[in-house]
Amino acid sequence: MRSVITVLFSGLKALFSNWEMWLLVYGVNVFFALFVALPFNSFFKSSLGNSLAVNESLNRFDYTFISDFLNEYGLGFSQVLNQSYFVLALFLLLSVFLMGGIIDSLLGKRAEFSFKAFWTACHHHFWRLLRLTIYYFLFHIGLLLIFVQIFSIGGLSPFELETDADVISRVQWVGGFYLFFVALIMMFQDYAKVKVVQTDERWITNSALAGIGFTFRHFFACMFLFIIQVLFFVFMTFVYITIRKQFFMSSEGTILLALFLGQIYLFGRMGVKLLRLSIAGEHIRVYKEETSKHI
């Protein structure tokens, strides 16, 4: 337990000591979001203009307004949504590109943060981390297909079900187990990413398997640390939702306040994601140091 707490605080220390990297990653994501928002902004300006219906619908769900909007501008809106798939692919590539610099910074290979070294590490580790991401993406697809098959056991026809409680119960049980295994894959992937960057080998198989093997050997410690990170995220989300519910977006001031709170939440959520990688790197480092002491 002591070593787990040590890893947790070491991970937090490594994250906050790389606050420049944290801000940089946040800034890049915000810039990308603003760049992507331009076509949406021009579309809504041309379609909605200065309509007062938007202001009237801010503090409630207005089905009539949404239905009229889709009937009038459905074709243009669908074209914008189709472009969003391409944008999503670009965002995933951007995330993989930044991952190399993030992990390299969190591993503490340099005494001070360097923007040049960060971008160099992003480029240096990109292709190997991209291959790793593709492999894990295939794992996620396989896992999803397995649970879809489990969910469909007994049929999904409404005429074969006695009550809708059967569907609800099936969703709860199958969905719960699915999320559990998704979390496990994410945990394995974090340690595999760290190992791939740390070993810096051309082929990622040995490095990725070493990260997965480390997770299996220290499964309960890794799971305990992962649960703590999930609790951080849940607590942060709870605080954000609680504050957000205290007011309605009924004016420009409340819209700006909601935007400001949303950015704080985004910054914190990004910090939790970085903390996962920071803790994985510190966990491997602390275990290596403890092992070397006993030799």
C-alpha positions in Angstrom: 0.0 0.0 0.0 2.8 2.4 0.8 4.3 2.0 -2.7 0.9 2.6 -4.3 0.5 5.9 -2.4 4.1 6.8 -3.3 3.3 6.2 -7.0 0.1 8.3 -6.7 1.9 11.3 -5.2 4.8 10.9 -7.6 2.4 10.9 -10.5 0.7 14.0 -9.3 4.1 15.7 -8.7 5.3 14.7 -12.2 2.1 16.1 -13.7 2.2 19.5 -12.0 5.9 19.9 -12.6 5.1 19.7 -16.3 2.4 22.4 -16.2 3.8 24.0 -19.3 3.2 20.7 -21.2 -0.3 20.6 -19.7 -1.1 24.1 -20.9 0.4 23.4 -24.3 -1.8 20.3 -24.8 -4.8 22.2 -23.6 -4.0 25.1 -26.0 -3.5 22.9 -29.0 -6.9 21.1 -28.3 -8.7 24.5 -27.9 -7.1 25.8 -31.1 -8.2 22.7 -33.0 -11.7 23.0 -31.6 -12.0 26.6 -32.7 -10.7 25.7 -36.2 -13.3 22.9 -36.4 -16.1 25.2 -35.1 -15.7 27.7 -38.0 -17.8 25.7 -40.5 -20.5 25.0 -37.9 -20.4 28.7 -36.9 -20.9 29.9 -40.5 -23.7 27.4 -41.0 -25.7 28.4 -37.9 -25.2 32.1 -38.7 -26.6 31.7 -42.2 -29.4 29.4 -41.0 -30.5 31.0 -37.7 -29.1 34.5 -38.0 -30.6 36.7 -35.2 -33.6 34.5 -34.5 -35.0 35.1 -31.1 -36.0 31.4 -30.9 -32.5 30.5 -29.9 -32.6 32.7 -26.9 -36.0 31.4 -25.9 -34.8 27.8 -26.2 -31.7 28.2 -24.0 -33.3 27.3 -20.7 -35.5 24.4 -21.9 -35.7 21.6 -24.5 -37.8 23.0 -27.3 -38.9 20.1 -29.6 -40.8 22.3 -32.0 -37.8 24.6 -32.6 -35.5 21.6 -33.2 -38.0 19.9 -35.5 -38.6 23.1 -37.6 -34.8 23.6 -37.8 -34.2 20.1 -39.1 -37.0 20.3 -41.6 -35.8 23.6 -42.9 -32.0 23.1 -42.8 -31.7 19.3 -42.5 -29.7 18.9 -45.7 -27.1 21.4 -44.8 -26.9 20.1 -41.3 -26.3 16.5 -42.5 -23.5 17.7 -44.7 -21.8 19.4 -41.7 -22.3 16.2 -39.7 -20.7 14.1 -42.5 -17.7 16.4 -42.3 -17.4 15.8 -38.6 -16.3 12.2 -39.3 -13.3 13.5 -41.1 -12.7 16.0 -38.2 -12.9 13.1 -35.7 -10.2 11.2 -37.6 -8.0 14.3 -37.6 -8.5 14.7 -33.9 -7.5 11.1 -33.2 -4.3 11.6 -35.2 -3.6 14.8 -33.3 -4.1 13.0 -30.0 -1.7 10.2 -31.1 0.8 12.8 -32.3 0.8 14.7 -29.0 1.0 11.4 -27.0 4.7 11.0 -27.7 5.6 14.4 -26.4 3.3 14.0 -23.4 4.8 10.7 -22.2 8.4 11.8 -23.0 7.8 14.9 -20.8 6.2 13.0 -18.0 9.0 10.5 -17.9 11.3 13.3 -16.8 14.1 12.7 -19.4 15.0 16.4 -19.2 15.4 18.7 -16.2 13.3 21.4 -17.7 10.4 21.4 -20.2 11.4 22.3 -23.7 9.0 23.1 -26.5 11.4 22.0 -29.1 12.1 18.7 -27.4 8.3 18.2 -26.9 7.6 18.5 -30.7 10.6 16.4 -31.5 9.3 13.6 -29.3 5.8 13.9 -30.8 7.3 13.3 -34.3 9.8 10.6 -33.1 7.2 8.4 -31.4 4.2 9.0 -33.7 4.3 6.0 -36.0 4.9 3.5 -33.2 2.1 4.9 -31.1 -0.2 5.0 -34.1 0.4 1.3 -34.6 -0.3 0.6 -31.0 -3.5 2.7 -31.1 -4.7 0.8 -34.2 -4.1 -2.5 -32.4 -6.1 -1.4 -29.4 -8.8 0.0 -31.6 -9.2 -3.5 -33.1 -9.3 -4.9 -29.6 -12.1 -2.5 -28.7 -14.1 -3.5 -31.8 -13.6 -7.2 -31.0 -14.8 -6.6 -27.5 -17.8 -4.6 -28.6 -18.8 -7.4 -31.1 -18.5 -10.0 -28.3 -20.8 -8.1 -26.0 -23.2 -7.3 -28.8 -23.5 -11.1 -29.3 -24.0 -11.6 -25.6 -26.6 -8.9 -25.4 -28.5 -10.5 -28.3 -28.7 -13.9 -26.7 -32.4 -14.9 -26.5 -33.3 -12.4 -29.2 -34.1 -8.7 -29.3 -37.5 -8.8 -30.8 -40.1 -6.9 -28.7 -42.6 -9.8 -29.3 -40.2 -12.3 -27.6 -39.9 -10.2 -24.4 -42.4 -10.4 -21.7 -41.7 -6.9 -20.3 -39.3 -4.0 -21.1 -37.7 -4.8 -17.7 -35.9 -7.7 -19.5 -34.2 -5.2 -21.8 -33.3 -2.8 -19.0 -31.9 -5.6 -16.9 -29.9 -6.9 -19.8 -28.5 -3.4 -20.6 -27.5 -2.9 -17.0 -25.6 -6.2 -16.6 -24.1 -6.5 -20.1 -23.3 -2.7 -20.2 -21.7 -2.9 -16.8 -19.4 -5.7 -17.7 -18.6 -4.1 -21.0 -17.5 -0.9 -19.3 -15.4 -2.9 -16.9 -13.5 -4.6 -19.7 -13.2 -1.3 -21.6 -11.5 0.2 -18.5 -9.2 -2.8 -18.3 -8.1 -2.3 -21.9 -7.5 1.4 -21.2 -5.4 0.5 -18.2 -3.3 -1.9 -20.2 -3.0 0.6 -23.0 -1.6 3.3 -20.7 1.2 1.1 -19.5 1.9 -0.2 -23.0 2.2 3.4 -24.3 4.7 4.3 -21.5 6.8 1.2 -22.3 6.8 1.9 -26.0 8.1 5.5 -25.5 10.4 4.4 -22.6 12.2 1.6 -24.5 12.2 3.5 -27.8 12.5 0.4 -29.9 11.6 0.2 -33.6 9.2 -2.7 -33.1 6.6 -2.2 -30.5 5.7 -5.8 -29.8 8.2 -6.5 -27.0 7.6 -3.0 -25.5 3.8 -3.3 -25.6 3.9 -6.8 -24.1 6.2 -5.7 -21.4 3.7 -3.0 -20.4 0.9 -5.5 -20.4 3.0 -8.0 -18.5 3.8 -5.3 -15.9 0.0 -4.6 -15.5 -0.7 -8.3 -15.0 2.0 -8.8 -12.4 0.9 -5.8 -10.4 -2.8 -6.0 -11.3 -4.3 -5.0 -8.0 -2.0 -2.1 -7.6 -2.7 -0.9 -11.1 -6.4 -1.4 -10.6 -6.4 0.5 -7.3 -4.6 3.5 -9.0 -6.9 3.4 -11.9 -10.0 3.5 -9.6 -8.5 6.5 -7.8 -8.2 8.3 -11.1 -11.8 7.4 -12.0 -12.9 8.8 -8.7 -11.0 12.1 -9.5 -12.9 12.3 -12.7 -16.3 11.5 -11.1 -15.7 14.1 -8.3 -14.7 16.8 -10.8 -17.7 16.0 -13.0 -20.0 16.1 -10.0 -18.7 19.5 -8.9 -19.0 20.9 -12.5 -22.6 19.6 -12.9 -23.6 20.9 -9.5 -22.3 24.4 -10.3 -23.7 24.3 -13.8 -27.2 23.6 -12.5 -27.2 26.7 -10.4 -28.0 29.0 -13.4 -29.7 28.9 -16.8 -28.2 30.1 -20.0 -30.7 33.0 -20.5 -28.3 35.9 -21.4 -24.9 36.6 -22.8 -23.4 36.8 -19.3 -24.7 33.4 -18.3 -23.5 31.9 -21.7 -20.0 33.3 -21.1 -20.0 32.0 -17.5 -21.1 28.5 -18.8 -18.3 28.7 -21.4 -15.7 29.6 -18.8 -16.8 26.8 -16.5 -16.7 24.4 -19.4 -13.2 25.3 -20.2 -12.1 24.8 -16.5 -13.8 21.4 -16.6 -12.1 20.6 -19.9 -8.7 21.6 -18.5 -9.3 19.4 -15.4 -10.5 16.5 -17.5 -7.4 16.7 -19.6 -5.3 16.8 -16.4 -7.0 13.5 -15.3 -6.1 11.9 -18.7 -2.5 13.1 -18.3 -2.4 11.8 -14.8 -3.2 8.3 -16.0 0.0 8.3 -18.1 2.0 10.1 -15.3 1.0 7.4 -12.8 1.8 4.6 -15.2 5.3 6.0 -15.8 5.9 6.6 -12.1 4.6 3.1 -11.3 7.1 1.5 -13.6 9.9 3.7 -12.4 9.2 3.1 -8.7 9.0 -0.6 -9.1 12.3 -0.6 -11.1 14.0 1.4 -8.3 12.7 -1.0 -5.6 13.8 -4.0 -7.6 17.3 -2.6 -8.0 17.6 -2.0 -4.3 16.9 -5.7 -3.5 19.5 -6.9 -6.0 
